[in-house]
């Protein structure tokens, strides 16, 4: 039997019920969104659902959110257009818009229990481009830095930027979360230059390490969440 190159080692979280956070990006044939805008909008969508009152306390989504976060943190991005997109809007969730992108995020569902309206949507075909290079990121605002050595589809990368935003959210104080909320969860997604990526890895910022289910090898570092409130001095070198 051939072992998948994306096989991962056993993890205690695998023994728990597995949930997935569904995201659907609107992808019309004639007017697709820009890639970077879609990546940023998907990250903001994840933050929006985590911050939603329905996701905390006694909220109607809280149990599903808790079960999802207790197991592996899975996100799957599917695409929809036309009537599919209109049907996707009828399910409980939140639609987040960017400059040209629209992403709808839903409360987590069991891994094998997708609503039929979403289960039939395609995962593949989310290849997007930027019509022109994005401007430099604002260093005073959160930046989700992509690994320059990895080649991922837009859908895969949207899930990864969502992971990075979530890791940052977990580490922030309530005051920092409130300040970010007040900006509408402003953030940028950019690909780091190789030398910058090395420095970011040393900066002790939240790093997404992929489980390796699709596209890339397990353990690959995909995105670093560079939130100003989480920037720490680099660890001092040891003196011998």
JOMO-V437714 format. One line per field, one symbol per residue. ss: DSSP state (h for helix, s for strand, l for the rest). burial: I if it has 9 or more other C-alpha atoms within 8 Angstrom, else O. A space follows every 50 residues. Layout:
ss=???
burial=???
This chain:
ss=lllllllllllhhhhlllssssssssllllllllhhhhhhhhhhhhhhhh hlhhhllllllhhhhhhhhhlllssssssslhhhhhhhlllllsssslll lsssslllsslllllhhhhllsllllllllllllllllllllssssllll lllhhhhhhhhhhhhhhhhhhllhhhhhhhhhlllllssssllhhhhhhh hllllsssslllllllllllsssssslhhhllllllllll
burial=OOOOOIIOOOOOOIOOOIIIIIIIIIIIOOOIIIIIIIIIIIIIIIIIIO OOOIIIOOIOIIOIIOIIOIIIIOIIIIIIIOOIIIIIIOOOIIIIIIOI IIIIIIIIIIOOOIOOIIOOIOIOOIOIOIOOOOOOIOOOIIIIIIIIOO OOOIIIIIIIIIIIIIIIIOOIOOOIIOOIOOOOIIIIIIOIOOOOIOOI IOIIIIIIIIIIIOOIIIOIIIIIIIIOOIIOOOOOOOOO
